[in-house]
Amino acid sequence: MGVQKGLRLYQAIIDRFIEKGIEYEDAAVECKVDPDIFAGCFDATSGIDLNDLYEVLKRAQIDAISQFLGCSGFRIFLLADVIQWEDFQLISDTGLVVEKKSNPDQKKEQAGQYLQYVVQANLFGQPEFIVEQFIAATMSKTLAEACKKVDLNYRTLLSWKNKISTPELSDMPTIKAMAKAMDMGTPILMGGLNLLMAEDFILDGQTVNLNDELAAAMDIEIL
């Protein structure tokens, strides 16, 4: 069986279409997902692997679901379990780190501080800078050398650096490997590589309260 992820996202969509008094199939249309494929990410037939949620959620779906739920794009990343506690690691020169032993409230506060720094750093859409930092962090002279050291696909990172392509959620293992090599949390890399966008932190023309977003994402009760 596949590993289930994003159950809170699924539940949030269910809660929303019930609230709106519409059918699941109609909600799927609004969210720009195939109803059967999307449901298959969470409800697997016995003996059959779950569909990979991260193969289904592309930028168009993230934007459509955030509009359907009336929330920020960033909250979709939280509900889909893209960003988890272990992703909040030390950012060089900030001194901010989420401690493993912290209680849930402390974690939310520390994570909120971390994410505030990510937004203020304003590295969104700067893949060349991120890749150059990756090369430096691995003590390499070239991207090819850095990729060889960390066992990553050179052509993929070169394509990101040159803005030929943009990473998808399915590329998170690569981004996490880069973050580990750079001793950084994944959100700032996601922003720099343009997977996470500045617009994801804006709702109704206002910057969202990051602590509120973290709390709201965690408050979804899976039934």
Residue, then its C-alpha position, 0 to 999 in steps of 0.5 A: m500500500g502507498v503511504q497516505k498523505g494530505l488527508r487534511l486537504y481531502q477532509a477540508i475539501i469534503d467539509r467545504f463542498i458539504e458546506k456549499g451544498i454541492e456534490y463531490e464531482d462538482a467540487a472536483v471540477e472547481c478544484k481542477v482535479d479528476p474526481d476518481i484519480f483524486a479520491g484514489c490518493f486517499d481511498a485505495t482499493s484493497g491491495i492497490d497502491l494509492n495514487d500519488l497526491y503529489e503527481v496530481l497537485k500541480r500549480a493549477q490545482i494548488d491555485a484552484i483548491s485554494q480558491f475553492l477553500g477560500c484560503s492561501g496557497f501556502r495553506i494548501f502546502l500545509l494541508a497536503d503535508v508538503i511542509q512538515w516539522e522536520d523541514f523547519q531547520l536552521i536557516s544560516d545566520t537567522g538563529l531560528v530553529v524548531e526544536k524537536k522537543s518543543n511542545p506543539d504551541q512552541k513549534k507553531e510559534q517557532a515555525g511562524q518565526y521561521l516562515q516570516y523570515v522566509v517571506q522577508a528574505n524575498l528569495f522567491g523565483q531566484p533559482e540561480f541563486i539557490v543553485e549557486q548556494f547549493i554548489a558552494a555548500t557542497m564545496s564544489k566548483t561546478l553544479a555537476e560536481a555538487c550533484k555527483k556528491v549529493d547524488l542528484n540529477y544534474r540535468t534537472l537542477l540545471s533546468w531549474k537554474n536556467k528557468i527552463s522548468t520549475p520543480e513540482l511537488s513530486d520533486m520534493p525528495t530532490i529539494k529535501a536532499m538539497a536542503k540537507a546539503m545546504d543545512m537549510g529548511t525546505p521552505i526557503l528553497m521551495g520559494g527560491l526555486n519557485l515551487l512556493m510563490a510569494e503569492d501563496f502568502i497573499l489572501d485578498g490582497q493582504t499578507v496572511n498571518l503565518n501563525d494563523e495559517l499553521a493553526a488553521a491547517m492543524d485544526i482540520e479534523i479527519l473524520 
